[in-house]
Amino acid sequence: QARLVESGGGLVQPGGSLRLSCAASGFTLNYYDIAWFRQAPGKEREEVSCIAHSNTSTTYADSVKGRFTLSRDNAKNTVYLQMNNLRPVDTAVYYCAADLFTGSVCYVSPLLSSYRGQGTQVTVSA
């Protein structure tokens, strides 16, 4: 069964780091744009970052620029979200999603993506 599985979430102190992984099984990520979204209780869903299938375009939300880095390893069929200098406002459920590429600019539908993981909790607290 084709699916995405996230891992790497957890509890971290402010200023700490986590690396989230999004591993695909049952299909290859090579032709897919991949995005990470997050949603905290009572807040709207936010696209954190998106990386194009060709690895030539990566976008970040203003709230995470300079702190988060998204990368992909197509050989391992995995995408990584390195999160540094974490803040309490980063606390949320993070999930990855994938859509077949449609152009040079990364785009993944937040609700209607071809694939979506189950999510992993990230909690930033002292």
Secondary structure, 3 states (H helix, E strand, C coil): CCEEEEECCEEECCCCCEEEEEEEECCCHHHEEEEEEEECCCCCCEEEEEECCCCCCEEECCCCCCCEEEEEECCCCEEEEEECCCCHHHCEEEEEEEEECCCCCCCCCCCCCCEECCCEEEEECC
